[in-house]
Amino acid sequence: MSHVHLRSFLDQRVRDGVIRRAIDKWLKAGVLEGGAVMHPNEGTPQGG
């Protein structure tokens, strides 16, 4: 799932700025893979 597409969809549906910022931070969270942190532009983090 493209983060750009998801953010534009959320901008149309979610009016609460606090919720949108929380989702944005969640999407920007890095992924630890093989000892290195990656910041993908697609997909959604699982777990946490």
C-alpha positions as CSV (number, residue, x, y, z in Angstrom):
1,M,0.0,0.0,0.0
2,S,1.5,3.3,-1.0
3,H,1.8,5.8,1.9
4,V,1.0,8.7,-0.5
5,H,-2.3,7.1,-1.5
6,L,-3.1,6.2,2.1
7,R,-2.4,9.7,3.4
8,S,-4.6,11.3,0.6
9,F,-7.4,8.9,1.5
10,L,-7.1,9.7,5.2
11,D,-7.0,13.5,4.5
12,Q,-10.5,13.1,2.9
13,R,-11.9,10.9,5.7
14,V,-10.3,11.9,9.0
15,R,-10.7,15.5,10.2
16,D,-8.9,15.1,13.6
17,G,-5.4,16.3,13.2
18,V,-4.1,14.4,16.3
19,I,-5.3,11.1,14.8
20,R,-3.8,11.9,11.4
21,R,-0.4,12.8,12.9
22,A,-0.4,9.6,15.0
23,I,-1.1,7.5,11.8
24,D,1.6,9.5,10.0
25,K,4.2,8.7,12.7
26,W,3.1,5.1,12.7
27,L,3.7,4.9,8.9
28,K,7.1,6.6,9.2
29,A,8.3,4.1,11.9
30,G,11.4,2.2,10.8
31,V,11.6,-1.5,10.3
32,L,14.5,-3.4,11.8
33,E,15.7,-5.9,9.3
34,G,19.0,-7.8,9.7
35,G,20.3,-5.3,12.2
36,A,19.6,-2.3,10.0
37,V,16.7,0.2,10.2
38,M,14.9,0.7,7.0
39,H,12.2,3.3,6.2
40,P,10.0,1.9,3.5
41,N,7.6,4.1,1.4
42,E,5.0,1.3,1.0
43,G,3.3,-1.1,3.4
44,T,2.1,-0.8,6.9
45,P,4.0,-1.8,10.1
46,Q,2.9,-5.0,11.8
47,G,3.1,-5.6,15.5
48,G,4.6,-3.1,17.7
